[in-house]
Amino acid sequence: MSDLIRTNFDVSESKDAFIFKADLPGMKQEEIEITTSGNRLEVSGKHEEEHESTDDRLYWYERQYGRFARSFTLPEGADLEHTTSDLKDGVLTLVVPKKRAME
């Protein structure tokens, strides 16, 4: 899969959850796939290239297009079944709650 583009994530931990954030400008929720298996979380999708037909010259081309996929292995106690996601203003936020300890 050498054609995958790199998508950077910030990963943090609070006392109640693991939080994942990624900048995905221009993407729609339905273009992003979030899957879980065992203690693994995978986020994938595809940045579609914009096709514009103008007479303007393009001098610099830095935005990346193509497929991306990132996998994360979470520690015991992550409740992947109750993961929530939100895509707002081009920022994807995933929250994986921690399981409550049995008293």
Kinemage of the C-alpha trace (Angstrom):
@kinemage 1
@onewidth
@group {chain A} dominant
@subgroup {mainchain}
@vectorlist {calphas} color= white
{ca met a 1} P 0.000 0.000 0.000
{ca ser a 2} L 2.676 2.479 -0.951
{ca asp a 3} L 0.048 4.820 -2.418
{ca leu a 4} L -1.278 5.770 1.029
{ca ile a 5} L -0.875 9.373 2.099
{ca arg a 6} L 0.124 10.291 5.632
{ca thr a 7} L -2.608 11.660 7.893
{ca asn a 8} L -1.403 12.911 11.248
{ca phe a 9} L -3.295 12.286 14.466
{ca asp a 10} L -3.035 13.809 17.914
{ca val a 11} L -3.705 11.162 20.573
{ca ser a 12} L -4.345 12.025 24.199
{ca glu a 13} L -5.718 10.347 27.289
{ca ser a 14} L -8.024 11.749 29.935
{ca lys a 15} L -9.138 9.976 33.087
{ca asp a 16} L -12.273 8.754 31.240
{ca ala a 17} L -11.243 8.286 27.596
{ca phe a 18} L -8.694 8.136 24.801
{ca ile a 19} L -9.077 11.036 22.342
{ca phe a 20} L -7.937 11.014 18.715
{ca lys a 21} L -7.938 14.139 16.509
{ca ala a 22} L -6.998 14.525 12.856
{ca asp a 23} L -7.256 17.377 10.377
{ca leu a 24} L -9.280 16.179 7.395
{ca pro a 25} L -10.109 19.374 5.494
{ca gly a 26} L -12.800 19.107 2.872
{ca met a 27} L -13.848 15.577 3.809
{ca lys a 28} L -17.388 14.492 4.613
{ca gln a 29} L -18.326 12.047 7.389
{ca glu a 30} L -19.462 9.451 4.826
{ca glu a 31} L -15.991 9.477 3.214
{ca ile a 32} L -14.366 8.274 6.448
{ca glu a 33} L -14.477 4.674 7.650
{ca ile a 34} L -13.928 3.862 11.315
{ca thr a 35} L -13.589 0.201 12.260
{ca thr a 36} L -12.659 -1.701 15.397
{ca ser a 37} L -11.420 -5.222 15.928
{ca gly a 38} L -10.270 -6.567 19.270
{ca asn a 39} L -8.294 -3.715 20.795
{ca arg a 40} L -7.490 -2.050 17.436
{ca leu a 41} L -9.019 1.113 16.019
{ca glu a 42} L -8.622 1.879 12.318
{ca val a 43} L -9.499 5.098 10.514
{ca ser a 44} L -9.390 5.220 6.724
{ca gly a 45} L -10.743 7.254 3.859
{ca lys a 46} L -9.867 9.007 0.650
{ca his a 47} L -9.060 12.654 -0.063
{ca glu a 48} L -10.508 13.273 -3.518
{ca glu a 49} L -8.485 15.467 -5.835
{ca glu a 50} L -10.198 18.615 -6.973
{ca his a 51} L -10.481 18.941 -10.728
{ca glu a 52} L -10.781 22.508 -11.863
{ca ser a 53} L -10.558 23.633 -15.430
{ca thr a 54} L -9.303 27.185 -15.537
{ca asp a 55} L -6.729 29.172 -17.391
{ca asp a 56} L -4.946 30.007 -14.127
{ca arg a 57} L -1.429 28.742 -13.605
{ca leu a 58} L -0.702 26.534 -10.629
{ca tyr a 59} L 2.571 27.588 -9.028
{ca trp a 60} L 2.600 25.491 -5.892
{ca tyr a 61} L 0.919 22.172 -5.167
{ca glu a 62} L 1.258 20.939 -1.567
{ca arg a 63} L -2.146 19.517 -0.674
{ca gln a 64} L -2.233 15.743 -0.638
{ca tyr a 65} L -4.844 13.561 -2.288
{ca gly a 66} L -5.437 9.836 -2.156
{ca arg a 67} L -6.199 7.093 0.358
{ca phe a 68} L -5.154 7.151 3.978
{ca ala a 69} L -5.351 4.553 6.739
{ca arg a 70} L -4.163 4.659 10.335
{ca ser a 71} L -4.390 1.924 12.960
{ca phe a 72} L -4.001 2.249 16.703
{ca thr a 73} L -3.693 -0.515 19.302
{ca leu a 74} L -5.365 0.489 22.540
{ca pro a 75} L -4.591 -0.822 25.999
{ca glu a 76} L -6.861 -3.066 28.032
{ca gly a 77} L -9.779 -1.133 29.402
{ca ala a 78} L -10.620 0.751 26.187
{ca asp a 79} L -14.336 0.453 25.407
{ca leu a 80} L -14.214 0.382 21.598
{ca glu a 81} L -17.886 -0.594 21.382
{ca his a 82} L -18.871 2.864 22.586
{ca thr a 83} L -16.505 4.930 20.434
{ca thr a 84} L -17.988 8.210 19.224
{ca ser a 85} L -16.907 10.340 16.290
{ca asp a 86} L -17.475 13.918 15.219
{ca leu a 87} L -16.301 15.721 12.101
{ca lys a 88} L -16.582 19.466 12.535
{ca asp a 89} L -14.820 22.226 10.625
{ca gly a 90} L -12.472 19.681 9.012
{ca val a 91} L -11.351 18.143 12.316
{ca leu a 92} L -12.217 14.521 13.085
{ca thr a 93} L -12.504 13.768 16.798
{ca leu a 94} L -12.819 10.189 18.060
{ca val a 95} L -13.485 9.475 21.708
{ca val a 96} L -12.905 5.957 23.016
{ca pro a 97} L -14.224 5.734 26.579
{ca lys a 98} L -12.504 3.683 29.225
{ca lys a 99} L -14.393 0.788 30.758
{ca arg a 100} L -15.444 1.357 34.337
{ca ala a 101} L -13.631 -0.809 36.825
{ca met a 102} L -15.864 -3.308 38.601
{ca glu a 103} L -16.092 -2.470 42.290
